[in-house]
């Protein structure tokens, strides 16, 4: 690897370590946070507080919001592929 690539790898490792220091148990909680990533494909479970469950039902029932999210995801995918 070049010096530049080594520097980039070191930077990415540092970012990962810092992220893990802020969120040390993120891997254990990952499946319970799926509703944050995409509220339209997640079933509501009891690990989410009742008030958030109600909000999630409202958000996941909003068809126009789902269409906007789908559009944004497509646009992002096009940007990444170019």
WOSULWO-V423397 format. One line per field, one symbol per residue. psi: psi as a letter, one per 40 degrees, with the letter a starting at -180 (. if undefined). burial: + if it has 9 or more other ideal C-beta (glycine too) atoms within 8 Angstrom, else -. A space follows every 50 residues. Layout:
BEGIN
psi = ???
burial = ???
END
This chain:
BEGIN
psi = iiddddddddddddddddddddgdfdddeddeeddddheeehihieehid dddddddddeegdddddddddddddddddde.
burial = -----+--+---------++-----+------+++---+--+-----+-- --+--++-++-----+--+-------------
END
